[in-house]
Amino acid sequence: MLSRVANSVYWLGRYLERSENYSRFIDVNFNLMADLPPNVKEQWEPLIRATGDYDLYISNYDSFNREDAIHFLAFDSNNPNSLYMSISKARENARVVRENLTKESWEKLNEIYLFVKDGADKRIWEKEDCSQFFMDVKYGIQLLYGISENSVARTDGWYFIHLGQYLERADKTSRILDVKYHILLPSVEEVGSPLDFLHWTALLKSVSGFNFYRRFYGKIEPVNIVELLVLNKYFPRSVFFCLTHAEICLRTISGTTGKGYSNTAEKTLGALQSQLEYQDVNEVISSGLHEYLDALQVKINNISDAIHDNFFKLNTYSMNQNTLQE
């Protein structure tokens, strides 16, 4: 596969996953706002911090009100990671490799792009309740995933797009957990309170993990939530699960069998995956969860850089962004 094509397919996967995550985060935050006590202000600032674009936001907006936050996260063309920009870049990458996609996949992606563009034209963020819009975007991307699952050949292109999706998902899971545990960390009086429960529940719902958690762990406990989102080997949005499947994709692309590695991307990814495989959640928390997640995000970015150096470097032109801001 040409490096240009591989680069576009990989970033198609990352931008689709980023778009799906942004839509689900905003939708869950709407639901959280509806459940908060009247004396508790809306909390959009932590969501912006979770994306890694806090500095960009405060340089362009004066406050963290609902309209400004939604506009920035979903429709601001000056925010390179907004929902609109991410789905636009996903569509452009898909257009570049159109011959590698099925007709149904391209049409669904184009439909989602036009839906988001229409929302931007109608200034949907100014409406009192636009949660349905973001729910529709999320379900639209999930439907696209289902179409691709059942229609795209398992060639290198398939593994590159999933490699991008899994790395993006691992990054976003770590960021949303970091926001709750570090920025929203409640006072001693609030631990175990209904408000604390609401925050943890919203976190689990933002990664579609609430029902799984209840069945697997039962009572809401922060240590168990950290284990679910970082180390659980069954939950498809845990960091460990994502890195494990990203490694499978990468080794399939490289043709590596058995033990060891054949390039620096495999080495970097394999080292992090192995570290998580043998890590205990109490070790993670005792080392300082915020510091641990910060280091984890840097390592995921290093993996992305290594993939670029090994597979895409010959491609001199790229519209894509290799890493998120820290």
C-alpha positions as CSV (number, residue, x, y, z in Angstrom):
1,M,0.0,0.0,0.0
2,L,1.3,3.5,-0.9
3,S,2.3,5.6,2.1
4,R,-0.1,8.3,0.9
5,V,-3.0,5.9,0.9
6,A,-2.0,4.4,4.3
7,N,-1.7,7.8,5.9
8,S,-5.2,8.8,4.7
9,V,-6.8,5.6,5.8
10,Y,-5.1,5.7,9.2
11,W,-6.3,9.3,9.8
12,L,-9.7,8.5,8.5
13,G,-10.0,6.1,11.4
14,R,-8.7,8.6,13.9
15,Y,-10.9,11.5,12.8
16,L,-14.1,9.3,12.7
17,E,-13.3,8.1,16.2
18,R,-12.6,11.6,17.4
19,S,-15.9,12.8,15.9
20,E,-17.8,10.0,17.6
21,N,-16.2,10.7,20.9
22,Y,-16.9,14.4,20.8
23,S,-20.6,13.8,20.0
24,R,-21.0,11.3,22.8
25,F,-19.2,13.6,25.3
26,I,-21.4,16.5,24.5
27,D,-24.6,14.4,24.6
28,V,-23.7,12.9,28.0
29,N,-22.9,16.3,29.4
30,F,-26.3,17.5,28.4
31,N,-27.8,14.6,30.4
32,L,-25.6,15.4,33.4
33,M,-26.7,19.0,33.4
34,A,-30.3,17.9,33.6
35,D,-29.6,15.8,36.7
36,L,-27.5,18.3,38.6
37,P,-29.0,20.1,41.6
38,P,-30.2,23.6,41.0
39,N,-27.4,25.2,43.0
40,V,-24.6,23.5,40.9
41,K,-23.5,25.4,37.8
42,E,-23.1,23.7,34.5
43,Q,-19.7,22.1,34.0
44,W,-18.5,22.6,30.5
45,E,-14.9,23.6,31.3
46,P,-13.8,20.1,32.3
47,L,-15.1,18.8,29.0
48,I,-13.0,21.3,27.1
49,R,-9.9,20.3,29.2
50,A,-10.5,16.7,28.3
51,T,-10.0,17.5,24.6
52,G,-6.6,19.0,25.2
53,D,-7.7,22.3,23.6
54,Y,-8.1,24.4,26.8
55,D,-5.5,27.0,25.9
56,L,-7.1,27.5,22.5
57,Y,-10.5,28.0,24.0
58,I,-9.5,30.6,26.6
59,S,-7.7,32.6,23.9
60,N,-10.9,32.9,21.9
61,Y,-13.7,32.8,24.5
62,D,-14.4,34.8,27.6
63,S,-16.4,32.3,29.6
64,F,-17.4,28.6,29.8
65,N,-21.1,29.0,29.1
66,R,-23.1,26.3,27.2
67,E,-23.3,28.1,23.9
68,D,-19.7,29.0,23.6
69,A,-18.5,25.5,24.8
70,I,-20.7,23.7,22.3
71,H,-19.8,26.0,19.5
72,F,-16.1,25.4,20.2
73,L,-16.3,21.7,20.6
74,A,-18.6,21.0,17.7
75,F,-18.6,23.7,15.1
76,D,-15.7,26.1,15.5
77,S,-13.6,26.0,12.3
78,N,-10.7,27.6,14.2
79,N,-10.6,24.5,16.5
80,P,-8.8,21.8,14.5
81,N,-10.3,19.1,16.7
82,S,-13.9,20.2,16.7
83,L,-16.6,17.8,15.6
84,Y,-17.1,19.7,12.3
85,M,-13.4,19.9,11.5
86,S,-12.9,16.2,12.4
87,I,-15.7,14.9,10.3
88,S,-14.6,17.2,7.4
89,K,-11.1,15.8,7.6
90,A,-12.4,12.3,7.8
91,R,-14.5,12.9,4.6
92,E,-11.5,14.5,2.8
93,N,-9.3,11.5,3.7
94,A,-12.0,9.2,2.5
95,R,-12.3,11.1,-0.8
96,V,-8.6,10.7,-1.3
97,V,-8.8,6.9,-1.0
98,R,-12.3,6.6,-2.4
99,E,-11.4,3.6,-4.5
100,N,-10.5,1.7,-1.3
101,L,-14.0,2.2,0.3
102,T,-17.3,0.6,-0.4
103,K,-20.0,2.6,-2.0
104,E,-22.2,2.3,1.2
105,S,-19.4,3.5,3.5
106,W,-18.7,6.6,1.4
107,E,-22.4,7.5,1.1
108,K,-22.9,7.1,4.9
109,L,-19.9,9.2,5.7
110,N,-21.0,11.9,3.2
111,E,-24.4,11.9,4.8
112,I,-23.0,12.4,8.3
113,Y,-20.8,15.3,7.0
114,L,-23.8,17.0,5.4
115,F,-25.8,16.5,8.6
116,V,-23.1,18.2,10.7
117,K,-22.6,21.0,8.1
118,D,-26.4,21.6,8.2
119,G,-26.2,21.9,12.0
120,A,-23.5,24.4,11.7
121,D,-25.4,26.4,9.1
122,K,-28.5,26.4,11.4
123,R,-26.4,27.4,14.4
124,I,-27.7,24.5,16.3
125,W,-25.6,25.4,19.4
126,E,-27.9,28.3,20.1
127,K,-30.9,26.1,20.6
128,E,-32.0,25.3,24.2
129,D,-31.8,21.5,23.7
130,C,-29.7,20.2,20.9
131,S,-28.7,16.9,22.5
132,Q,-30.6,14.9,19.9
133,F,-28.4,16.3,17.2
134,F,-25.3,14.9,18.9
135,M,-27.0,11.6,19.6
136,D,-27.8,11.3,15.9
137,V,-24.2,12.0,14.9
138,K,-23.0,9.3,17.3
139,Y,-25.4,6.7,16.0
140,G,-24.6,7.7,12.4
141,I,-20.9,7.0,13.0
142,Q,-21.7,3.8,14.8
143,L,-23.8,2.7,11.8
144,L,-20.9,3.6,9.5
145,Y,-18.7,1.3,11.6
146,G,-21.3,-1.5,11.2
147,I,-21.5,-1.0,7.5
148,S,-17.7,-1.2,7.2
149,E,-17.5,-4.2,9.5
150,N,-19.7,-6.2,7.0
151,S,-18.5,-4.8,3.7
152,V,-14.8,-3.9,3.7
153,A,-12.1,-6.5,2.8
154,R,-9.6,-7.4,5.5
155,T,-6.6,-5.9,3.7
156,D,-3.9,-3.5,4.9
157,G,-6.4,-0.6,4.6
158,W,-8.8,-2.3,7.0
159,Y,-6.0,-2.7,9.6
160,F,-4.7,0.9,9.2
161,I,-8.2,2.4,9.8
162,H,-8.7,0.3,12.9
163,L,-5.2,1.1,14.1
164,G,-6.1,4.7,14.0
165,Q,-9.5,4.1,15.7
166,Y,-8.0,2.2,18.6
167,L,-5.2,4.7,19.3
168,E,-7.7,7.6,19.2
169,R,-10.1,5.7,21.5
170,A,-7.3,4.9,24.0
171,D,-6.3,8.6,24.1
172,K,-9.8,9.8,24.6
173,T,-10.6,7.3,27.4
174,S,-7.5,8.4,29.3
175,R,-8.4,12.1,28.9
176,I,-12.0,11.8,30.0
177,L,-10.9,9.8,33.1
178,D,-8.2,12.4,33.9
179,V,-10.8,15.2,33.9
180,K,-13.1,13.5,36.4
181,Y,-10.4,12.2,38.7
182,H,-8.1,15.3,38.7
183,I,-10.2,18.4,37.8
184,L,-13.5,17.3,39.2
185,L,-12.1,15.6,42.2
186,P,-14.6,16.4,44.9
187,S,-14.0,17.6,48.4
188,V,-13.9,15.1,51.3
189,E,-17.5,16.0,52.1
190,E,-18.7,15.2,48.6
191,V,-17.1,11.8,48.3
192,G,-20.0,9.2,48.1
193,S,-22.6,12.0,47.8
194,P,-25.3,11.9,45.1
195,L,-23.4,14.6,43.2
196,D,-20.3,12.4,43.2
197,F,-22.3,9.5,42.0
198,L,-23.7,11.6,39.2
199,H,-20.2,12.5,38.0
200,W,-19.0,9.0,38.0
201,T,-22.1,7.7,36.3
202,A,-21.7,10.4,33.6
203,L,-18.1,9.3,33.1
204,L,-19.2,5.7,32.6
205,K,-22.0,6.7,30.2
206,S,-19.6,8.9,28.2
207,V,-17.7,5.7,27.2
208,S,-20.9,3.5,27.0
209,G,-19.6,1.6,30.0
210,F,-22.3,2.1,32.7
211,N,-24.2,-1.2,32.2
212,F,-21.0,-3.2,31.7
213,Y,-19.6,-1.7,35.0
214,R,-22.7,-2.6,37.0
215,R,-22.6,-6.2,35.8
216,F,-18.8,-6.6,36.3
217,Y,-18.2,-4.6,39.4
218,G,-21.5,-3.6,41.0
219,K,-21.2,-0.7,43.4
220,I,-19.7,2.6,42.1
221,E,-16.2,2.8,43.4
222,P,-13.5,5.1,41.9
223,V,-10.8,2.4,42.0
224,N,-12.9,0.0,40.1
225,I,-13.8,2.6,37.5
226,V,-10.1,3.4,37.0
227,E,-9.4,-0.4,36.5
228,L,-12.3,-0.6,34.0
229,L,-11.1,2.3,31.9
230,V,-7.4,1.6,32.0
231,L,-6.7,-2.1,32.6
232,N,-9.8,-4.1,31.9
233,K,-9.1,-6.7,29.1
234,Y,-12.8,-7.2,28.2
235,F,-14.2,-3.7,28.0
236,P,-13.7,-2.4,24.4
237,R,-13.0,1.2,25.4
238,S,-10.4,0.5,28.1
239,V,-6.9,1.7,27.3
240,F,-5.5,-1.8,27.6
241,F,-8.1,-3.3,25.3
242,C,-7.5,-0.6,22.6
243,L,-3.7,-1.0,22.7
244,T,-3.9,-4.8,22.6
245,H,-6.0,-4.6,19.4
246,A,-4.0,-1.8,18.0
247,E,-0.9,-4.0,18.4
248,I,-2.7,-6.8,16.5
249,C,-3.5,-4.4,13.7
250,L,0.1,-3.1,13.5
251,R,1.7,-6.6,13.6
252,T,-0.6,-7.7,10.8
253,I,0.3,-4.7,8.7
254,S,4.0,-5.4,9.3
255,G,3.7,-9.2,8.8
256,T,5.3,-9.8,12.1
257,T,4.8,-13.3,13.6
258,G,5.9,-14.8,16.9
259,K,7.7,-12.7,19.5
260,G,9.7,-9.6,19.1
261,Y,9.2,-6.6,16.8
262,S,10.2,-5.6,13.3
263,N,10.0,-1.8,13.6
264,T,10.1,1.0,16.2
265,A,6.3,1.4,16.0
266,E,5.8,-2.2,17.1
267,K,8.4,-1.8,19.8
268,T,6.9,1.4,21.2
269,L,3.3,0.0,21.2
270,G,4.3,-3.4,22.4
271,A,6.2,-2.0,25.4
272,L,3.2,0.1,26.5
273,Q,0.8,-2.7,26.0
274,S,3.0,-5.1,28.0
275,Q,3.3,-2.5,30.8
276,L,-0.4,-2.3,31.2
277,E,-1.0,-6.0,31.0
278,Y,1.0,-6.6,34.2
279,Q,0.0,-3.5,36.0
280,D,-2.2,-3.4,39.1
281,V,-4.8,-0.6,39.6
282,N,-3.5,0.1,43.1
283,E,0.0,0.7,41.6
284,V,-1.6,3.1,39.1
285,I,-3.4,5.1,41.7
286,S,-0.6,5.2,44.3
287,S,1.8,6.6,41.6
288,G,-0.6,9.5,41.1
289,L,-3.4,8.9,38.6
290,H,-3.1,12.4,37.0
291,E,0.6,12.0,36.4
292,Y,0.1,8.4,35.2
293,L,-2.5,9.5,32.7
294,D,-0.4,12.4,31.5
295,A,2.5,10.1,30.8
296,L,0.2,7.6,29.2
297,Q,-1.1,10.2,26.7
298,V,2.5,11.2,25.8
299,K,3.3,7.5,25.1
300,I,0.3,7.2,22.9
301,N,1.4,10.2,21.0
302,N,4.9,8.7,20.7
303,I,3.3,5.6,19.2
304,S,1.5,7.7,16.6
305,D,4.8,9.5,15.8
306,A,6.5,6.1,15.4
307,I,3.8,4.9,13.0
308,H,4.2,8.1,11.0
309,D,8.0,7.6,10.8
310,N,7.7,3.9,9.7
311,F,4.8,4.1,7.3
312,F,3.9,7.6,6.2
313,K,7.2,9.6,6.2
314,L,7.6,9.3,2.4
315,N,4.3,11.1,2.1
316,T,5.6,14.7,1.9
317,Y,2.1,16.3,2.0
318,S,-0.4,15.6,4.7
319,M,-3.5,17.5,5.9
320,N,-3.5,15.4,9.1
321,Q,-2.5,16.3,12.6
322,N,-0.3,13.7,14.3
323,T,-0.9,14.5,17.9
324,L,-3.3,16.3,20.2
325,Q,-2.1,19.2,22.3
326,E,-1.2,18.2,25.9
